[in-house]
């Protein structure tokens, strides 16, 4: 999961981009800045689970990815679940609460640190993070684990679950007509700048990055306090900040390459969406809103699904980080959907 992962956007005039960046930096400073120095924003009673996990690495699509494995691979040969994290997380920190539940349901679980993250390979070029390469990374993992069964590789996916991420085409169309989404997506444009975003993210002991989970989750609930040093270690890996940012850079720079791809989702898909937001980001009607994405894009995403293939479930009391806020409910929904 993560902020606006694998999205495509329209070309925006440089002046508007500058205004969005400046406005976003000012508006979000009250949410992100300084949150790292407040331990009560993290949950001291919640812990990162590592029991039963195997940490290994897999060569896929020309890169080596760190991978978490869990479950009995031999007895689960026909039930493979691949969990993909988003910005600015890692496989462990994103999925540690869902992995044991899936294993208990008989799944063999694979969760990679995606390219550019943590100790996985970090190609230097922006083009290396174009969606085709990211999809091929996952396809290579499926091949490695013997899965014969993604818009890019529909033959390899039996069921799909997405959390607080819209369909890429739905995002592109919504962004072109929604001032609200343009404002929320200021960071996507900011990340296009060379060097400066890396300096900002690393400044003051990664305080801006620390502020993203601490400032956009539920205070004292969403993120375990003992996850903070793990985040810090992952962000400080050589080349990690540039690798993480290159996902966003490639999204805009190579968006036109996706124009000829059929966007229709043809496999059973469950969309999970947390709607709650920090108090400072309430909607005009006083209701909570996702900090990064307009919830209107859920229905727009469903429009890109083949008839009867997709459904959406909303969590009113969960933020953008829905699997952290409602770990048990999300795990139950995952297993009930995947096992149906």
CORLIN-V391402 format. One record per residue. N is the residue number from 0. RES is the residue in one small letter. PHI is phi in whole degrees, 0 to 359 (none if undefined). NEAR is the number of other ideal C-beta (glycine too) atoms within 10 Angstrom. Layout:
n=(N & N)
res=(RES & RES)
phi=(PHI & PHI)
near=(NEAR & NEAR)
This chain:
n=(0 & 1 & 2 & 3 & 4 & 5 & 6 & 7 & 8 & 9 & 10 & 11 & 12 & 13 & 14 & 15 & 16 & 17 & 18 & 19 & 20 & 21 & 22 & 23 & 24 & 25 & 26 & 27 & 28 & 29 & 30 & 31 & 32 & 33 & 34 & 35 & 36 & 37 & 38 & 39 & 40 & 41 & 42 & 43 & 44 & 45 & 46 & 47 & 48 & 49 & 50 & 51 & 52 & 53 & 54 & 55 & 56 & 57 & 58 & 59 & 60 & 61 & 62 & 63 & 64 & 65 & 66 & 67 & 68 & 69 & 70 & 71 & 72 & 73 & 74 & 75 & 76 & 77 & 78 & 79 & 80 & 81 & 82 & 83 & 84 & 85 & 86 & 87 & 88 & 89 & 90 & 91 & 92 & 93 & 94 & 95 & 96 & 97 & 98 & 99 & 100 & 101 & 102 & 103 & 104 & 105 & 106 & 107 & 108 & 109 & 110 & 111 & 112 & 113 & 114 & 115 & 116 & 117 & 118 & 119 & 120 & 121 & 122 & 123 & 124 & 125 & 126 & 127 & 128 & 129 & 130 & 131 & 132 & 133 & 134 & 135 & 136 & 137 & 138 & 139 & 140 & 141 & 142 & 143 & 144 & 145 & 146 & 147 & 148 & 149 & 150 & 151 & 152 & 153 & 154 & 155 & 156 & 157 & 158 & 159 & 160 & 161 & 162 & 163 & 164 & 165 & 166 & 167 & 168 & 169 & 170 & 171 & 172 & 173 & 174 & 175 & 176 & 177 & 178 & 179 & 180 & 181 & 182 & 183 & 184 & 185 & 186 & 187 & 188 & 189 & 190 & 191 & 192 & 193 & 194 & 195 & 196 & 197 & 198 & 199 & 200 & 201 & 202 & 203 & 204 & 205 & 206 & 207 & 208 & 209 & 210 & 211 & 212 & 213 & 214 & 215 & 216 & 217 & 218 & 219 & 220 & 221 & 222 & 223 & 224 & 225 & 226 & 227 & 228 & 229 & 230 & 231 & 232 & 233 & 234 & 235 & 236 & 237 & 238 & 239 & 240 & 241 & 242 & 243 & 244 & 245 & 246 & 247 & 248 & 249 & 250 & 251 & 252 & 253 & 254 & 255 & 256 & 257 & 258 & 259 & 260 & 261 & 262 & 263 & 264 & 265 & 266 & 267 & 268 & 269 & 270 & 271 & 272 & 273 & 274 & 275 & 276 & 277 & 278 & 279 & 280 & 281 & 282 & 283 & 284 & 285 & 286 & 287 & 288 & 289 & 290 & 291 & 292 & 293 & 294 & 295 & 296 & 297 & 298 & 299 & 300 & 301 & 302 & 303 & 304 & 305 & 306 & 307 & 308 & 309 & 310 & 311 & 312 & 313 & 314 & 315 & 316 & 317 & 318 & 319 & 320 & 321 & 322 & 323 & 324 & 325 & 326 & 327 & 328 & 329 & 330 & 331 & 332 & 333 & 334 & 335 & 336 & 337 & 338 & 339)
res=(x & x & x & x & x & x & x & x & x & x & x & x & x & x & x & x & x & x & x & x & x & x & x & x & x & x & x & x & x & x & x & x & x & x & x & x & x & x & x & x & x & x & x & x & x & x & x & x & x & x & x & x & x & x & x & x & x & x & x & x & x & x & x & x & x & x & x & x & x & x & x & x & x & x & x & x & x & x & x & x & x & x & x & x & x & x & x & x & x & x & x & x & x & x & x & x & x & x & x & x & x & x & x & x & x & x & x & x & x & x & x & x & x & x & x & x & x & x & x & x & x & x & x & x & x & x & x & x & x & x & x & x & x & x & x & x & x & x & x & x & x & x & x & x & x & x & x & x & x & x & x & x & x & x & x & x & x & x & x & x & x & x & x & x & x & x & x & x & x & x & x & x & x & x & x & x & x & x & x & x & x & x & x & x & x & x & x & x & x & x & x & x & x & x & x & x & x & x & x & x & x & x & x & x & x & x & x & x & x & x & x & x & x & x & x & x & x & x & x & x & x & x & x & x & x & x & x & x & x & x & x & x & x & x & x & x & x & x & x & x & x & x & x & x & x & x & x & x & x & x & x & x & x & x & x & x & x & x & x & x & x & x & x & x & x & x & x & x & x & x & x & x & x & x & x & x & x & x & x & x & x & x & x & x & x & x & x & x & x & x & x & x & x & x & x & x & x & x & x & x & x & x & x & x & x & x & x & x & x & x & x & x & x & x & x & x & x & x & x & x & x & x & x & x & x & x & x & x & x & x & x & x & x & x & x & x & x & x & x & x)
phi=(none & 155 & 285 & 46 & 287 & 48 & 246 & 229 & 227 & 286 & 288 & 238 & 299 & 307 & 296 & 296 & 300 & 299 & 296 & 298 & 297 & 296 & 296 & 295 & 299 & 289 & 295 & 271 & 300 & 291 & 265 & 267 & 293 & 83 & 293 & 296 & 272 & 245 & 302 & 290 & 285 & 255 & 263 & 286 & 263 & 244 & 227 & 281 & 268 & 234 & 298 & 78 & 261 & 248 & 255 & 219 & 220 & 226 & 276 & 213 & 55 & 82 & 230 & 254 & 247 & 291 & 224 & 264 & 243 & 208 & 104 & 267 & 296 & 293 & 280 & 252 & 301 & 258 & 229 & 252 & 244 & 250 & 251 & 245 & 274 & 234 & 283 & 253 & 263 & 228 & 301 & 296 & 290 & 280 & 238 & 298 & 271 & 267 & 303 & 300 & 292 & 294 & 298 & 298 & 272 & 93 & 273 & 267 & 255 & 235 & 227 & 272 & 284 & 290 & 305 & 94 & 248 & 51 & 258 & 285 & 301 & 228 & 306 & 279 & 284 & 296 & 300 & 295 & 252 & 297 & 302 & 302 & 292 & 295 & 294 & 292 & 301 & 291 & 300 & 297 & 296 & 299 & 297 & 300 & 267 & 75 & 275 & 265 & 267 & none & 313 & 282 & 223 & 299 & 290 & 262 & 241 & 268 & 218 & 227 & 235 & 234 & 236 & 50 & 223 & 277 & 300 & 303 & 290 & 296 & 296 & 300 & 291 & 291 & 299 & 287 & 232 & 240 & 295 & 302 & 290 & 302 & 295 & 294 & 267 & 307 & 293 & 297 & 288 & 300 & 292 & 287 & 293 & 279 & 68 & 302 & 300 & 299 & 296 & 296 & 292 & 275 & 299 & 54 & 60 & 62 & 298 & 295 & 295 & 300 & 288 & 296 & 292 & 292 & 268 & 249 & 265 & 272 & 305 & 76 & 232 & 296 & 247 & 296 & 299 & 283 & 278 & 302 & 297 & 290 & 301 & 300 & 297 & 294 & 292 & 273 & 299 & 306 & 82 & 293 & 299 & 295 & 299 & 297 & 289 & 295 & 301 & 288 & 296 & 292 & 303 & 279 & 289 & 240 & 299 & 294 & 296 & 275 & 298 & 269 & 269 & 294 & 277 & 289 & 272 & 241 & 241 & 305 & 227 & 247 & 263 & 246 & 223 & 271 & 255 & 285 & 218 & 304 & 306 & 285 & 241 & 284 & 288 & 297 & 267 & 87 & 276 & 289 & 223 & 300 & 292 & 245 & 220 & 289 & 290 & 301 & 287 & 296 & 298 & 293 & 290 & 300 & 292 & 265 & 260 & 297 & 308 & 77 & 269 & 234 & 216 & 234 & 233 & 258 & 242 & 291 & 257 & 242 & 271 & 307 & 266 & 299 & 287 & 274 & 286 & 231 & 299 & 291 & 295 & 294 & 298 & 296 & 295 & 302 & 292 & 294 & 286 & 292 & 271 & 288)
near=(22 & 22 & 23 & 25 & 23 & 22 & 26 & 21 & 21 & 12 & 9 & 15 & 8 & 8 & 8 & 11 & 18 & 12 & 15 & 21 & 19 & 12 & 13 & 19 & 16 & 10 & 14 & 22 & 13 & 11 & 19 & 20 & 16 & 16 & 20 & 22 & 13 & 14 & 11 & 10 & 22 & 23 & 19 & 11 & 8 & 18 & 13 & 15 & 16 & 13 & 8 & 12 & 19 & 10 & 13 & 10 & 14 & 18 & 11 & 22 & 18 & 13 & 19 & 13 & 26 & 21 & 21 & 21 & 17 & 24 & 24 & 11 & 15 & 7 & 10 & 18 & 12 & 13 & 16 & 19 & 23 & 18 & 20 & 22 & 22 & 21 & 21 & 23 & 26 & 26 & 26 & 22 & 21 & 22 & 26 & 25 & 19 & 22 & 28 & 18 & 17 & 24 & 18 & 11 & 18 & 14 & 23 & 23 & 25 & 27 & 26 & 24 & 26 & 28 & 24 & 25 & 26 & 25 & 17 & 25 & 22 & 21 & 17 & 10 & 10 & 20 & 15 & 18 & 24 & 21 & 22 & 15 & 17 & 22 & 17 & 18 & 21 & 22 & 19 & 17 & 22 & 20 & 14 & 14 & 16 & 11 & 18 & 8 & 11 & 17 & 21 & 15 & 13 & 13 & 11 & 18 & 21 & 13 & 14 & 19 & 16 & 21 & 24 & 29 & 24 & 30 & 28 & 23 & 20 & 21 & 26 & 17 & 18 & 23 & 22 & 13 & 9 & 16 & 8 & 14 & 20 & 23 & 14 & 24 & 25 & 20 & 22 & 23 & 21 & 20 & 23 & 16 & 15 & 10 & 8 & 11 & 20 & 17 & 10 & 17 & 20 & 16 & 11 & 12 & 12 & 20 & 18 & 22 & 23 & 26 & 21 & 27 & 25 & 25 & 24 & 23 & 26 & 19 & 15 & 17 & 16 & 24 & 26 & 20 & 17 & 13 & 22 & 18 & 10 & 18 & 20 & 14 & 13 & 24 & 20 & 12 & 17 & 9 & 14 & 24 & 22 & 19 & 22 & 29 & 24 & 24 & 26 & 26 & 21 & 23 & 25 & 18 & 15 & 17 & 18 & 9 & 14 & 19 & 9 & 6 & 13 & 9 & 15 & 14 & 21 & 13 & 18 & 19 & 22 & 19 & 23 & 24 & 23 & 29 & 20 & 23 & 21 & 17 & 8 & 11 & 19 & 13 & 14 & 7 & 6 & 6 & 12 & 19 & 21 & 23 & 23 & 23 & 23 & 19 & 18 & 14 & 24 & 23 & 12 & 16 & 24 & 18 & 13 & 20 & 20 & 12 & 5 & 7 & 15 & 22 & 12 & 15 & 14 & 13 & 20 & 10 & 13 & 27 & 27 & 29 & 26 & 26 & 25 & 29 & 20 & 21 & 18 & 10 & 16 & 23 & 19 & 12 & 19 & 22 & 18 & 11 & 17 & 18 & 12 & 8)
